[in-house]
């Protein structure tokens, strides 16, 4: 695949014509030849119908010719359809091939390029700009061939009918060949400008939208809009001109072709009157002349598509035509197994105007040694690490990995030896597990860079989760999962855990957990859950259907709950609307409210409508909306109103009454909460607790986990829960994880690969001291002597654990040695540490 | 139980939070609408004696108002833990960490069972996204507070002399 000699950005547009579609193109040519034939036949039939059948009054001939005429017209249409289908296939294949090759190329481009190129530009190139050239490829063979052949066939036929008339009427076309290209050059110029401005426009959009928080925070609405408007305005003028010239081409073309019939009427009419041309031939001539127009028009359109396509194509390819710093795979050998030693000599990175990010850095690191890079921000420590990882190119000096110059190594050599954890690791959408296996899949998975290997075992994965410290997070994700109702074995085990849990910790933990208790009001459950105290089996009793359920509504009246609930809901709606009216569209703000973001407007209107009414005056729809709100209310979570104790008592009585009613009338509608049955609508955690946690804050969750973990171990369930937790979906770019969790996941990912050189660029900056210490311990105990480590360090507590410390300032290593040596020297490091204390 | 956390059984937790926030230095100068929003968004958390509200190095991103109980501020160095001071109830602390990610320099530990009103950076920044003009007022409030503590430091210097001279000048950042 990547062994193509010519990189995609150097390929010509024409080179795609046969790419993967050679057979289809041949088939197309065959079909076209037949089609051209089917196009000429009607002309001849037309002539014969008039001259032979009508003129000589021969009915049988008329029928025969008409049948031939009809079949050739039908055949022509069917063939045209076939041609279109094949063309579409070719053009889509070509577009897909261009996109995928270009994307592959873009993935390997130097990171530097993307500092100045917005993702939007890349999106635009891949999605929009390659569509036009793709279009052209589909037409590249078929359209010129079919139309030129048709033109030639008609021309030959015309000459056969009458050479003089044919000669004169065809002179129009060469004249067009002069005028149209002149106009088309203007079209192309505007088109090139259009591509440039569109690109700038999409960059601006991406920048504004991705920095929207900044825009809003600075109130820079007008500033951003002005930037956008200037470009839109320019694009508008360019597009107008572009279309203007495009239509000019069309209009000129139309004008010239309509001159054809005039010539024929004048000259042909004269010849017919003189008896030198049969009437049938004149009719045939006129329609042949008219039919010249279509292929000609298509040719002109094709010419335009070719021009547009090749402009887009060249602009796109030129844009990405930068030398790829390293080859992906060595062509003639397996990826190198390099000794993990690192040496640099006068390593320098200059970025123009004499500005040096790295200035003559010289260092030596033996296999298994650990080096800490220390310095102020901007001192070049991250740059040095990235240069050694081949992610930044250096401009002079030497840098070797296992005695081989780093710039000469392929990417495969690098990744075979080296792992990198950056400060802001990128987490891909998918599950924890997929992210953990990302590096492994890239290297050893299907189509990976290195030899295929089986997936790591669950034990390996769990051990990495523990080493990186993300284990507790994954455990929490697992515990907060609702399991599939069919997983009965798991449910049964969880119930066993529940029993042990109640026995051992029931008392210790009730500060943080509200246990389900039939005789107590549950502050952290909704009023409807308090009444029903079970999981609905009959869907009519699901929380969102209750106000439409006559049985339940009648029950609320019987239990004297309707009126107090309405009063509560009214108060609740008024308060919530009052607080949130200034920001009604942010989901986070609705976590502590029974109103959902999408319902805000409804309740806002409702509050206004019922403001002056007494409770008995509100209409049924409003009543049902308010009751719905009341039934969702949980006083432990929704703090805007207080739930009076007498209402809690009333609800508790209602719970009893409801159960009686249900058991008498619809015994199978509800599965009541019981200590020995699994609650399928609740999370694993709630099922173990047989209750709900009172707080979502991490310190509470952590404390509860402490109680639970050893019970899970006892029941041999810990691995299972972790496995479930590893299926947690991290969201787009991992946005459901905290910064610390993202870093821990990235570290686990690197540990799993166990590379012989590891580069950590402030990889633990978002972690608390304990987590950092844990990771440092793993590095010191398990990696020292085996893995060569270069760590860009932002905190100075763990420096003693490193074999060498290099202090960097303005791109230079100003001092290097063991921690103790540097402290003795009383140089930069000493000063920095001293200042920190 | 959570309901017992309410200092005042007459009014909702939201209203009592509102009354409290209106008297803290960060929130007091903000418009009423915004303070209401903060009062609604903050949560009350229970900490048992010996629980940490945050630990050194951790970036919890929260501010705390101690509602009941008290907390010890602890400086850990080389395995040694020094008690810096005790924050009694009605103290408000941690405003800076709501504004920007920063690992804690100290640890805060519940000296006895404690309830705190907790506001997170995530929530604060969502509100600020909607009302950018709040930023300036919060920054002003924080600046005043820094200036105030500098005054205290200067008083300390006048009492203790040269030993603490190096520590002066925070307000000049």
Interface residues (C-beta under 8 A of the other chain):
Chain A: X213 X216 X217 X218 X219 X511 X512 X523 X524 X575 X578 X579 X580 X582 X583 X586 X588 X589 X592 X593 X635 X636 X639 X640 X641 X642 X694 X695 X697 X699 X700 X703 X739 X740 X766 X767 X768 X769 X770 X772 X795 X837
Chain B: X1 X2 X3 X6 X9 X11 X12 X13 X14 X17 X33 X36 X37 X40 X41 X43 X45 X46 X47 X48 X51 X52 X53 X55 X56 X57 X58 X59 X77 X101 X103 X118 X122 X123 X126 X127 X128 X129 X130 X131 X132 X133 X135
